[in-house]
């Protein structure tokens, strides 16, 4: 029986295509889907054939334009400063506004399931308050500390022995402490929805029926244990609607796909260093700048084609190496295509993704400000040493197995069915 799904998302750059991919899959299955989103996303929402609804009081932005970006984490001087901007400007600070808009939409047009990008705690709070089944979508590796894995984001190996477990407990406490400043505005939103206060912001991420991780389970630590409400449902490999058509540089030399963030992260200098690096190698380069950088501003040698966008899924069928900031979307698409990576993480979840790619043996991590020479040496090493290709193929096989069935759609349809039985 067709169900009605209300999605809630924000313009979080690379987090957008996976969320819209799930919405489109549900629409193609015959369900009614609408999406609460920033107006800057409405063209992308329309492109997948579902109804777009604007936030009315929640913040709206466009991370491709630094003047319109809500978080502006590129202005932060430290990783903790960047985190505070996300906490205060999206996750907790405007929780009441997101909750108010989501609750108003649910009252105007009820839904069988609310599906929200997992950083929108305000939207998730509204769903909890309305008593509808709630699912959140994590568009990267599972972010929170668990048994069987070190605290995320620190590049550590899993603990062994009593000292290792002590290390993890201490570091977990340190990592979770910055969330505390977000608790008062979150609890204000909960009170407005008729819900009791929480003792921890992190607890709020678990106040869902399902948290669907849109990331390969094979990319995470094999011994990691997850809460019962967490499901790994495999990555979404769709290209964004704005990716356009494929154009490859001429010739038959190995192709290197290079791409930094789709949102603004002061990446123009990195893009130029990558272009210079590829100019020293016997390769072809396809460098996509994304909507945040004008390709005309990038100086590139003759063997490098610079374009605003290209469908990465198509380009990766021809590629031998990917150079990337290690955004989850580009990294996982490369692994799914059995293409090893040179990772240049700049911030956000990127150092963690790069760490897992390297641990899988499918890539090399260099600094976000690596020189052209360092970048070129990393590309040469991947082209020269077959182990990177072998591990990338191993990851591709694992991802193919995880995505053979659309587990995200299956979980959401089951949630809608369970909700209908309870209401009936």
Order of alpha helices (4+ residues) and beta strands (2+ residues): beta-alpha-beta-alpha-beta-alpha-alpha-beta-alpha-beta-alpha-alpha-alpha-beta-beta-beta-alpha-beta-beta-alpha-beta-alpha-beta-alpha-beta-alpha-alpha-alpha
